[in-house]
Amino acid sequence: MLNILSNELVDCPYCGETIEVVVEFMDESYEYTEDCQVCCRPIVFRVDISINGEQTLMVCSENDALSF
C-alpha cells in the first residue's frame, strides 16, 4: 500500500504564484480541490499513479478541470 506525503511546489493557475502544498500519493488516482494560499481561488489537483508506479501531479482551474 502506497501512501506517501510529499511537499510539492505548484503554480496557481489563476494568480501564477508558486505555492507549496502537501500531496498524498496513494495506490490510486484521485482529484481534489484546495484554495490557493495567495489569491484564495479554487485549484483542482489531480494525482495520478501510472501502471508502472510513476506518480504525477497536475493542477488546473475549476473551468479547466473538465478536460482532465
mmCIF file of the N, C-alpha and C atoms, coordinates in Angstrom:
data_MODEL
# 
_entry.id   MODEL 
# 
loop_
_atom_site.group_PDB 
_atom_site.id 
_atom_site.type_symbol 
_atom_site.label_atom_id 
_atom_site.label_alt_id 
_atom_site.label_comp_id 
_atom_site.label_asym_id 
_atom_site.label_entity_id 
_atom_site.label_seq_id 
_atom_site.pdbx_PDB_ins_code 
_atom_site.Cartn_x 
_atom_site.Cartn_y 
_atom_site.Cartn_z 
_atom_site.occupancy 
_atom_site.B_iso_or_equiv 
_atom_site.pdbx_formal_charge 
_atom_site.auth_seq_id 
_atom_site.auth_comp_id 
_atom_site.auth_asym_id 
_atom_site.auth_atom_id 
_atom_site.pdbx_PDB_model_num 
ATOM 1   N N  . MET A 1 1  ? 0.848   -1.189 0.000   1.00 0.00 ? 1  MET A N  1 
ATOM 2   C CA . MET A 1 1  ? 0.000   0.000  0.000   1.00 0.00 ? 1  MET A CA 1 
ATOM 3   C C  . MET A 1 1  ? 0.885   1.241  0.000   1.00 0.00 ? 1  MET A C  1 
ATOM 4   N N  . LEU A 1 2  ? 0.693   2.076  -0.967  1.00 0.00 ? 2  LEU A N  1 
ATOM 5   C CA . LEU A 1 2  ? 1.494   3.283  -1.141  1.00 0.00 ? 2  LEU A CA 1 
ATOM 6   C C  . LEU A 1 2  ? 0.717   4.482  -0.622  1.00 0.00 ? 2  LEU A C  1 
ATOM 7   N N  . ASN A 1 3  ? 1.154   5.062  0.474   1.00 0.00 ? 3  ASN A N  1 
ATOM 8   C CA . ASN A 1 3  ? 0.593   6.318  0.977   1.00 0.00 ? 3  ASN A CA 1 
ATOM 9   C C  . ASN A 1 3  ? 1.766   7.181  1.394   1.00 0.00 ? 3  ASN A C  1 
ATOM 10  N N  . ILE A 1 4  ? 2.133   8.102  0.532   1.00 0.00 ? 4  ILE A N  1 
ATOM 11  C CA . ILE A 1 4  ? 3.304   8.935  0.766   1.00 0.00 ? 4  ILE A CA 1 
ATOM 12  C C  . ILE A 1 4  ? 2.875   10.394 0.762   1.00 0.00 ? 4  ILE A C  1 
ATOM 13  N N  . LEU A 1 5  ? 3.233   11.121 1.825   1.00 0.00 ? 5  LEU A N  1 
ATOM 14  C CA . LEU A 1 5  ? 3.008   12.563 1.862   1.00 0.00 ? 5  LEU A CA 1 
ATOM 15  C C  . LEU A 1 5  ? 4.228   13.248 1.273   1.00 0.00 ? 5  LEU A C  1 
ATOM 16  N N  . SER A 1 6  ? 3.983   14.197 0.393   1.00 0.00 ? 6  SER A N  1 
ATOM 17  C CA . SER A 1 6  ? 5.080   14.869 -0.290  1.00 0.00 ? 6  SER A CA 1 
ATOM 18  C C  . SER A 1 6  ? 4.797   16.364 -0.378  1.00 0.00 ? 6  SER A C  1 
ATOM 19  N N  . ASN A 1 7  ? 5.790   17.184 -0.059  1.00 0.00 ? 7  ASN A N  1 
ATOM 20  C CA . ASN A 1 7  ? 5.677   18.631 -0.259  1.00 0.00 ? 7  ASN A CA 1 
ATOM 21  C C  . ASN A 1 7  ? 5.985   18.918 -1.722  1.00 0.00 ? 7  ASN A C  1 
ATOM 22  N N  . GLU A 1 8  ? 5.060   19.592 -2.390  1.00 0.00 ? 8  GLU A N  1 
ATOM 23  C CA . GLU A 1 8  ? 5.201   19.888 -3.813  1.00 0.00 ? 8  GLU A CA 1 
ATOM 24  C C  . GLU A 1 8  ? 5.031   21.384 -4.045  1.00 0.00 ? 8  GLU A C  1 
ATOM 25  N N  . LEU A 1 9  ? 5.772   21.917 -5.001  1.00 0.00 ? 9  LEU A N  1 
ATOM 26  C CA . LEU A 1 9  ? 5.607   23.306 -5.429  1.00 0.00 ? 9  LEU A CA 1 
ATOM 27  C C  . LEU A 1 9  ? 4.781   23.315 -6.707  1.00 0.00 ? 9  LEU A C  1 
ATOM 28  N N  . VAL A 1 10 ? 3.713   24.118 -6.709  1.00 0.00 ? 10 VAL A N  1 
ATOM 29  C CA . VAL A 1 10 ? 2.861   24.232 -7.893  1.00 0.00 ? 10 VAL A CA 1 
ATOM 30  C C  . VAL A 1 10 ? 2.590   25.705 -8.168  1.00 0.00 ? 10 VAL A C  1 
ATOM 31  N N  . ASP A 1 11 ? 2.306   26.019 -9.410  1.00 0.00 ? 11 ASP A N  1 
ATOM 32  C CA . ASP A 1 11 ? 1.943   27.382 -9.797  1.00 0.00 ? 11 ASP A CA 1 
ATOM 33  C C  . ASP A 1 11 ? 0.427   27.491 -9.845  1.00 0.00 ? 11 ASP A C  1 
ATOM 34  N N  . CYS A 1 12 ? -0.119  28.492 -9.170  1.00 0.00 ? 12 CYS A N  1 
ATOM 35  C CA . CYS A 1 12 ? -1.558  28.728 -9.181  1.00 0.00 ? 12 CYS A CA 1 
ATOM 36  C C  . CYS A 1 12 ? -1.990  29.070 -10.607 1.00 0.00 ? 12 CYS A C  1 
ATOM 37  N N  . PRO A 1 13 ? -3.026  28.400 -11.134 1.00 0.00 ? 13 PRO A N  1 
ATOM 38  C CA . PRO A 1 13 ? -3.481  28.698 -12.491 1.00 0.00 ? 13 PRO A CA 1 
ATOM 39  C C  . PRO A 1 13 ? -4.180  30.055 -12.612 1.00 0.00 ? 13 PRO A C  1 
ATOM 40  N N  . TYR A 1 14 ? -4.475  30.689 -11.501 1.00 0.00 ? 14 TYR A N  1 
ATOM 41  C CA . TYR A 1 14 ? -5.146  31.996 -11.516 1.00 0.00 ? 14 TYR A CA 1 
ATOM 42  C C  . TYR A 1 14 ? -4.150  33.142 -11.370 1.00 0.00 ? 14 TYR A C  1 
ATOM 43  N N  . CYS A 1 15 ? -3.407  33.155 -10.247 1.00 0.00 ? 15 CYS A N  1 
ATOM 44  C CA . CYS A 1 15 ? -2.529  34.300 -9.966  1.00 0.00 ? 15 CYS A CA 1 
ATOM 45  C C  . CYS A 1 15 ? -1.081  34.060 -10.376 1.00 0.00 ? 15 CYS A C  1 
ATOM 46  N N  . GLY A 1 16 ? -0.716  32.803 -10.690 1.00 0.00 ? 16 GLY A N  1 
ATOM 47  C CA . GLY A 1 16 ? 0.629   32.491 -11.147 1.00 0.00 ? 16 GLY A CA 1 
ATOM 48  C C  . GLY A 1 16 ? 1.667   32.341 -10.050 1.00 0.00 ? 16 GLY A C  1 
ATOM 49  N N  . GLU A 1 17 ? 1.278   32.568 -8.802  1.00 0.00 ? 17 GLU A N  1 
ATOM 50  C CA . GLU A 1 17 ? 2.224   32.436 -7.693  1.00 0.00 ? 17 GLU A CA 1 
ATOM 51  C C  . GLU A 1 17 ? 2.577   30.968 -7.467  1.00 0.00 ? 17 GLU A C  1 
ATOM 52  N N  . THR A 1 18 ? 3.818   30.717 -7.087  1.00 0.00 ? 18 THR A N  1 
ATOM 53  C CA . THR A 1 18 ? 4.244   29.375 -6.719  1.00 0.00 ? 18 THR A CA 1 
ATOM 54  C C  . THR A 1 18 ? 3.906   29.159 -5.259  1.00 0.00 ? 18 THR A C  1 
ATOM 55  N N  . ILE A 1 19 ? 3.173   28.082 -4.979  1.00 0.00 ? 19 ILE A N  1 
ATOM 56  C CA . ILE A 1 19 ? 2.783   27.763 -3.607  1.00 0.00 ? 19 ILE A CA 1 
ATOM 57  C C  . ILE A 1 19 ? 3.237   26.348 -3.272  1.00 0.00 ? 19 ILE A C  1 
ATOM 58  N N  . GLU A 1 20 ? 3.430   26.103 -1.994  1.00 0.00 ? 20 GLU A N  1 
ATOM 59  C CA . GLU A 1 20 ? 3.809   24.768 -1.536  1.00 0.00 ? 20 GLU A CA 1 
ATOM 60  C C  . GLU A 1 20 ? 2.585   24.087 -0.948  1.00 0.00 ? 20 GLU A C  1 
ATOM 61  N N  . VAL A 1 21 ? 2.328   22.864 -1.387  1.00 0.00 ? 21 VAL A N  1 
ATOM 62  C CA . VAL A 1 21 ? 1.199   22.082 -0.891  1.00 0.00 ? 21 VAL A CA 1 
ATOM 63  C C  . VAL A 1 21 ? 1.698   20.702 -0.478  1.00 0.00 ? 21 VAL A C  1 
ATOM 64  N N  . VAL A 1 22 ? 0.970   20.076 0.420   1.00 0.00 ? 22 VAL A N  1 
ATOM 65  C CA . VAL A 1 22 ? 1.263   18.703 0.818   1.00 0.00 ? 22 VAL A CA 1 
ATOM 66  C C  . VAL A 1 22 ? 0.305   17.801 0.054   1.00 0.00 ? 22 VAL A C  1 
ATOM 67  N N  . VAL A 1 23 ? 0.865   16.858 -0.679  1.00 0.00 ? 23 VAL A N  1 
ATOM 68  C CA . VAL A 1 23 ? 0.076   15.949 -1.504  1.00 0.00 ? 23 VAL A CA 1 
ATOM 69  C C  . VAL A 1 23 ? 0.287   14.533 -0.999  1.00 0.00 ? 23 VAL A C  1 
ATOM 70  N N  . GLU A 1 24 ? -0.804  13.771 -0.941  1.00 0.00 ? 24 GLU A N  1 
ATOM 71  C CA . GLU A 1 24 ? -0.705  12.366 -0.560  1.00 0.00 ? 24 GLU A CA 1 
ATOM 72  C C  . GLU A 1 24 ? -0.776  11.512 -1.820  1.00 0.00 ? 24 GLU A C  1 
ATOM 73  N N  . PHE A 1 25 ? 0.303   10.789 -2.087  1.00 0.00 ? 25 PHE A N  1 
ATOM 74  C CA . PHE A 1 25 ? 0.320   9.852  -3.201  1.00 0.00 ? 25 PHE A CA 1 
ATOM 75  C C  . PHE A 1 25 ? -0.142  8.506  -2.676  1.00 0.00 ? 25 PHE A C  1 
ATOM 76  N N  . MET A 1 26 ? -1.209  7.972  -3.284  1.00 0.00 ? 26 MET A N  1 
ATOM 77  C CA . MET A 1 26 ? -1.807  6.716  -2.837  1.00 0.00 ? 26 MET A CA 1 
ATOM 78  C C  . MET A 1 26 ? -1.717  5.678  -3.948  1.00 0.00 ? 26 MET A C  1 
ATOM 79  N N  . ASP A 1 27 ? -2.343  4.536  -3.728  1.00 0.00 ? 27 ASP A N  1 
ATOM 80  C CA . ASP A 1 27 ? -2.333  3.449  -4.705  1.00 0.00 ? 27 ASP A CA 1 
ATOM 81  C C  . ASP A 1 27 ? -3.200  3.726  -5.926  1.00 0.00 ? 27 ASP A C  1 
ATOM 82  N N  . GLU A 1 28 ? -4.046  4.730  -5.848  1.00 0.00 ? 28 GLU A N  1 
ATOM 83  C CA . GLU A 1 28 ? -4.951  5.004  -6.956  1.00 0.00 ? 28 GLU A CA 1 
ATOM 84  C C  . GLU A 1 28 ? -4.990  6.496  -7.259  1.00 0.00 ? 28 GLU A C  1 
ATOM 85  N N  . SER A 1 29 ? -5.446  6.820  -8.437  1.00 0.00 ? 29 SER A N  1 
ATOM 86  C CA . SER A 1 29 ? -5.567  8.220  -8.844  1.00 0.00 ? 29 SER A CA 1 
ATOM 87  C C  . SER A 1 29 ? -6.757  8.854  -8.138  1.00 0.00 ? 29 SER A C  1 
ATOM 88  N N  . TYR A 1 30 ? -6.658  10.157 -7.896  1.00 0.00 ? 30 TYR A N  1 
ATOM 89  C CA . TYR A 1 30 ? -7.779  10.883 -7.302  1.00 0.00 ? 30 TYR A CA 1 
ATOM 90  C C  . TYR A 1 30 ? -7.659  12.362 -7.612  1.00 0.00 ? 30 TYR A C  1 
ATOM 91  N N  . GLU A 1 31 ? -8.739  13.083 -7.340  1.00 0.00 ? 31 GLU A N  1 
ATOM 92  C CA . GLU A 1 31 ? -8.813  14.511 -7.621  1.00 0.00 ? 31 GLU A CA 1 
ATOM 93  C C  . GLU A 1 31 ? -9.403  15.216 -6.411  1.00 0.00 ? 31 GLU A C  1 
ATOM 94  N N  . TYR A 1 32 ? -8.888  16.397 -6.107  1.00 0.00 ? 32 TYR A N  1 
ATOM 95  C CA . TYR A 1 32 ? -9.446  17.196 -5.017  1.00 0.00 ? 32 TYR A CA 1 
ATOM 96  C C  . TYR A 1 32 ? -9.237  18.672 -5.313  1.00 0.00 ? 32 TYR A C  1 
ATOM 97  N N  . THR A 1 33 ? -9.947  19.515 -4.570  1.00 0.00 ? 33 THR A N  1 
ATOM 98  C CA . THR A 1 33 ? -9.864  20.963 -4.745  1.00 0.00 ? 33 THR A CA 1 
ATOM 99  C C  . THR A 1 33 ? -9.348  21.599 -3.469  1.00 0.00 ? 33 THR A C  1 
ATOM 100 N N  . GLU A 1 34 ? -8.415  22.529 -3.627  1.00 0.00 ? 34 GLU A N  1 
ATOM 101 C CA . GLU A 1 34 ? -7.839  23.264 -2.491  1.00 0.00 ? 34 GLU A CA 1 
ATOM 102 C C  . GLU A 1 34 ? -7.659  24.718 -2.924  1.00 0.00 ? 34 GLU A C  1 
ATOM 103 N N  . ASP A 1 35 ? -7.955  25.642 -2.022  1.00 0.00 ? 35 ASP A N  1 
ATOM 104 C CA . ASP A 1 35 ? -7.818  27.063 -2.348  1.00 0.00 ? 35 ASP A CA 1 
ATOM 105 C C  . ASP A 1 35 ? -6.358  27.494 -2.375  1.00 0.00 ? 35 ASP A C  1 
ATOM 106 N N  . CYS A 1 36 ? -6.036  28.389 -3.306  1.00 0.00 ? 36 CYS A N  1 
ATOM 107 C CA . CYS A 1 36 ? -4.702  28.981 -3.383  1.00 0.00 ? 36 CYS A CA 1 
ATOM 108 C C  . CYS A 1 36 ? -4.428  29.755 -2.098  1.00 0.00 ? 36 CYS A C  1 
ATOM 109 N N  . GLN A 1 37 ? -3.239  29.620 -1.572  1.00 0.00 ? 37 GLN A N  1 
ATOM 110 C CA . GLN A 1 37 ? -2.850  30.305 -0.340  1.00 0.00 ? 37 GLN A CA 1 
ATOM 111 C C  . GLN A 1 37 ? -2.654  31.800 -0.560  1.00 0.00 ? 37 GLN A C  1 
ATOM 112 N N  . VAL A 1 38 ? -2.543  32.241 -1.812  1.00 0.00 ? 38 VAL A N  1 
ATOM 113 C CA . VAL A 1 38 ? -2.310  33.653 -2.122  1.00 0.00 ? 38 VAL A CA 1 
ATOM 114 C C  . VAL A 1 38 ? -3.610  34.351 -2.535  1.00 0.00 ? 38 VAL A C  1 
ATOM 115 N N  . CYS A 1 39 ? -4.284  33.825 -3.558  1.00 0.00 ? 39 CYS A N  1 
ATOM 116 C CA . CYS A 1 39 ? -5.474  34.510 -4.090  1.00 0.00 ? 39 CYS A CA 1 
ATOM 117 C C  . CYS A 1 39 ? -6.797  33.887 -3.641  1.00 0.00 ? 39 CYS A C  1 
ATOM 118 N N  . CYS A 1 40 ? -6.729  32.755 -2.944  1.00 0.00 ? 40 CYS A N  1 
ATOM 119 C CA . CYS A 1 40 ? -7.910  32.072 -2.371  1.00 0.00 ? 40 CYS A CA 1 
ATOM 120 C C  . CYS A 1 40 ? -8.873  31.505 -3.409  1.00 0.00 ? 40 CYS A C  1 
ATOM 121 N N  . ARG A 1 41 ? -8.452  31.376 -4.652  1.00 0.00 ? 41 ARG A N  1 
ATOM 122 C CA . ARG A 1 41 ? -9.318  30.773 -5.669  1.00 0.00 ? 41 ARG A CA 1 
ATOM 123 C C  . ARG A 1 41 ? -9.098  29.267 -5.688  1.00 0.00 ? 41 ARG A C  1 
ATOM 124 N N  . PRO A 1 42 ? -10.109 28.490 -6.087  1.00 0.00 ? 42 PRO A N  1 
ATOM 125 C CA . PRO A 1 42 ? -10.029 27.025 -6.009  1.00 0.00 ? 42 PRO A CA 1 
ATOM 126 C C  . PRO A 1 42 ? -9.158  26.416 -7.107  1.00 0.00 ? 42 PRO A C  1 
ATOM 127 N N  . ILE A 1 43 ? -8.170  25.650 -6.680  1.00 0.00 ? 43 ILE A N  1 
ATOM 128 C CA . ILE A 1 43 ? -7.287  24.927 -7.599  1.00 0.00 ? 43 ILE A CA 1 
ATOM 129 C C  . ILE A 1 43 ? -7.691  23.458 -7.562  1.00 0.00 ? 43 ILE A C  1 
ATOM 130 N N  . VAL A 1 44 ? -7.838  22.850 -8.731  1.00 0.00 ? 44 VAL A N  1 
ATOM 131 C CA . VAL A 1 44 ? -8.144  21.428 -8.817  1.00 0.00 ? 44 VAL A CA 1 
ATOM 132 C C  . VAL A 1 44 ? -6.829  20.673 -8.964  1.00 0.00 ? 44 VAL A C  1 
ATOM 133 N N  . PHE A 1 45 ? -6.606  19.714 -8.084  1.00 0.00 ? 45 PHE A N  1 
ATOM 134 C CA . PHE A 1 45 ? -5.411  18.875 -8.088  1.00 0.00 ? 45 PHE A CA 1 
ATOM 135 C C  . PHE A 1 45 ? -5.798  17.485 -8.571  1.00 0.00 ? 45 PHE A C  1 
ATOM 136 N N  . ARG A 1 46 ? -5.031  16.954 -9.502  1.00 0.00 ? 46 ARG A N  1 
ATOM 137 C CA . ARG A 1 46 ? -5.236  15.591 -9.992  1.00 0.00 ? 46 ARG A CA 1 
ATOM 138 C C  . ARG A 1 46 ? -3.952  14.814 -9.730  1.00 0.00 ? 46 ARG A C  1 
ATOM 139 N N  . VAL A 1 47 ? -4.056  13.766 -8.916  1.00 0.00 ? 47 VAL A N  1 
ATOM 140 C CA . VAL A 1 47 ? -2.917  12.919 -8.581  1.00 0.00 ? 47 VAL A CA 1 
ATOM 141 C C  . VAL A 1 47 ? -3.101  11.596 -9.315  1.00 0.00 ? 47 VAL A C  1 
ATOM 142 N N  . ASP A 1 48 ? -2.143  11.251 -10.162 1.00 0.00 ? 48 ASP A N  1 
ATOM 143 C CA . ASP A 1 48 ? -2.223  10.021 -10.942 1.00 0.00 ? 48 ASP A CA 1 
ATOM 144 C C  . ASP A 1 48 ? -1.064  9.092  -10.610 1.00 0.00 ? 48 ASP A C  1 
ATOM 145 N N  . ILE A 1 49 ? -1.363  7.810  -10.614 1.00 0.00 ? 49 ILE A N  1 
ATOM 146 C CA . ILE A 1 49 ? -0.351  6.764  -10.467 1.00 0.00 ? 49 ILE A CA 1 
ATOM 147 C C  . ILE A 1 49 ? -0.454  5.891  -11.715 1.00 0.00 ? 49 ILE A C  1 
ATOM 148 N N  . SER A 1 50 ? 0.622   5.820  -12.477 1.00 0.00 ? 50 SER A N  1 
ATOM 149 C CA . SER A 1 50 ? 0.601   5.019  -13.706 1.00 0.00 ? 50 SER A CA 1 
ATOM 150 C C  . SER A 1 50 ? 0.729   3.534  -13.368 1.00 0.00 ? 50 SER A C  1 
ATOM 151 N N  . ILE A 1 51 ? 0.543   2.712  -14.368 1.00 0.00 ? 51 ILE A N  1 
ATOM 152 C CA . ILE A 1 51 ? 0.641   1.256  -14.184 1.00 0.00 ? 51 ILE A CA 1 
ATOM 153 C C  . ILE A 1 51 ? 2.014   0.854  -13.661 1.00 0.00 ? 51 ILE A C  1 
ATOM 154 N N  . ASN A 1 52 ? 3.060   1.561  -14.096 1.00 0.00 ? 52 ASN A N  1 
ATOM 155 C CA . ASN A 1 52 ? 4.414   1.227  -13.637 1.00 0.00 ? 52 ASN A CA 1 
ATOM 156 C C  . ASN A 1 52 ? 4.784   1.937  -12.337 1.00 0.00 ? 52 ASN A C  1 
ATOM 157 N N  . GLY A 1 53 ? 3.814   2.613  -11.696 1.00 0.00 ? 53 GLY A N  1 
ATOM 158 C CA . GLY A 1 53 ? 4.048   3.229  -10.392 1.00 0.00 ? 53 GLY A CA 1 
ATOM 159 C C  . GLY A 1 53 ? 4.520   4.668  -10.422 1.00 0.00 ? 53 GLY A C  1 
ATOM 160 N N  . GLU A 1 54 ? 4.641   5.261  -11.605 1.00 0.00 ? 54 GLU A N  1 
ATOM 161 C CA . GLU A 1 54 ? 5.080   6.654  -11.706 1.00 0.00 ? 54 GLU A CA 1 
ATOM 162 C C  . GLU A 1 54 ? 3.983   7.585  -11.194 1.00 0.00 ? 54 GLU A C  1 
ATOM 163 N N  . GLN A 1 55 ? 4.379   8.541  -10.357 1.00 0.00 ? 55 GLN A N  1 
ATOM 164 C CA . GLN A 1 55 ? 3.436   9.467  -9.734  1.00 0.00 ? 55 GLN A CA 1 
ATOM 165 C C  . GLN A 1 55 ? 3.473   10.805 -10.457 1.00 0.00 ? 55 GLN A C  1 
ATOM 166 N N  . THR A 1 56 ? 2.301   11.357 -10.762 1.00 0.00 ? 56 THR A N  1 
ATOM 167 C CA . THR A 1 56 ? 2.231   12.670 -11.389 1.00 0.00 ? 56 THR A CA 1 
ATOM 168 C C  . THR A 1 56 ? 1.186   13.523 -10.681 1.00 0.00 ? 56 THR A C  1 
ATOM 169 N N  . LEU A 1 57 ? 1.444   14.813 -10.655 1.00 0.00 ? 57 LEU A N  1 
ATOM 170 C CA . LEU A 1 57 ? 0.525   15.783 -10.075 1.00 0.00 ? 57 LEU A CA 1 
ATOM 171 C C  . LEU A 1 57 ? 0.237   16.840 -11.129 1.00 0.00 ? 57 LEU A C  1 
ATOM 172 N N  . MET A 1 58 ? -1.034  17.090 -11.391 1.00 0.00 ? 58 MET A N  1 
ATOM 173 C CA . MET A 1 58 ? -1.448  18.128 -12.326 1.00 0.00 ? 58 MET A CA 1 
ATOM 174 C C  . MET A 1 58 ? -2.376  19.086 -11.595 1.00 0.00 ? 58 MET A C  1 
ATOM 175 N N  . VAL A 1 59 ? -2.282  20.371 -11.918 1.00 0.00 ? 59 VAL A N  1 
ATOM 176 C CA . VAL A 1 59 ? -3.175  21.363 -11.325 1.00 0.00 ? 59 VAL A CA 1 
ATOM 177 C C  . VAL A 1 59 ? -3.815  22.189 -12.432 1.00 0.00 ? 59 VAL A C  1 
ATOM 178 N N  . CYS A 1 60 ? -5.038  22.647 -12.175 1.00 0.00 ? 60 CYS A N  1 
ATOM 179 C CA . CYS A 1 60 ? -5.726  23.497 -13.139 1.00 0.00 ? 60 CYS A CA 1 
ATOM 180 C C  . CYS A 1 60 ? -6.809  24.290 -12.427 1.00 0.00 ? 60 CYS A C  1 
ATOM 181 N N  . SER A 1 61 ? -7.391  25.231 -13.148 1.00 0.00 ? 61 SER A N  1 
ATOM 182 C CA . SER A 1 61 ? -8.520  25.987 -12.613 1.00 0.00 ? 61 SER A CA 1 
ATOM 183 C C  . SER A 1 61 ? -9.765  25.102 -12.659 1.00 0.00 ? 61 SER A C  1 
ATOM 184 N N  . GLU A 1 62 ? -10.813 25.518 -11.963 1.00 0.00 ? 62 GLU A N  1 
ATOM 185 C CA . GLU A 1 62 ? -12.062 24.743 -11.988 1.00 0.00 ? 62 GLU A CA 1 
ATOM 186 C C  . GLU A 1 62 ? -12.633 24.646 -13.396 1.00 0.00 ? 62 GLU A C  1 
ATOM 187 N N  . ASN A 1 63 ? -12.507 25.696 -14.184 1.00 0.00 ? 63 ASN A N  1 
ATOM 188 C CA . ASN A 1 63 ? -13.031 25.684 -15.555 1.00 0.00 ? 63 ASN A CA 1 
ATOM 189 C C  . ASN A 1 63 ? -12.296 24.686 -16.438 1.00 0.00 ? 63 ASN A C  1 
ATOM 190 N N  . ASP A 1 64 ? -11.009 24.485 -16.183 1.00 0.00 ? 64 ASP A N  1 
ATOM 191 C CA . ASP A 1 64 ? -10.210 23.561 -16.984 1.00 0.00 ? 64 ASP A CA 1 
ATOM 192 C C  . ASP A 1 64 ? -10.292 22.124 -16.482 1.00 0.00 ? 64 ASP A C  1 
ATOM 193 N N  . ALA A 1 65 ? -10.885 21.898 -15.320 1.00 0.00 ? 65 ALA A N  1 
ATOM 194 C CA . ALA A 1 65 ? -10.909 20.564 -14.713 1.00 0.00 ? 65 ALA A CA 1 
ATOM 195 C C  . ALA A 1 65 ? -11.668 19.560 -15.562 1.00 0.00 ? 65 ALA A C  1 
ATOM 196 N N  . LEU A 1 66 ? -12.599 20.001 -16.353 1.00 0.00 ? 66 LEU A N  1 
ATOM 197 C CA . LEU A 1 66 ? -13.373 19.084 -17.185 1.00 0.00 ? 66 LEU A CA 1 
ATOM 198 C C  . LEU A 1 66 ? -12.520 18.402 -18.238 1.00 0.00 ? 66 LEU A C  1 
ATOM 199 N N  . SER A 1 67 ? -11.385 18.985 -18.581 1.00 0.00 ? 67 SER A N  1 
ATOM 200 C CA . SER A 1 67 ? -10.521 18.400 -19.606 1.00 0.00 ? 67 SER A CA 1 
ATOM 201 C C  . SER A 1 67 ? -9.556  17.362 -19.054 1.00 0.00 ? 67 SER A C  1 
ATOM 202 N N  . PHE A 1 68 ? -9.559  17.157 -17.743 1.00 0.00 ? 68 PHE A N  1 
ATOM 203 C CA . PHE A 1 68 ? -8.671  16.147 -17.135 1.00 0.00 ? 68 PHE A CA 1 
ATOM 204 C C  . PHE A 1 68 ? -8.997  14.782 -17.635 1.00 0.00 ? 68 PHE A C  1 
# 
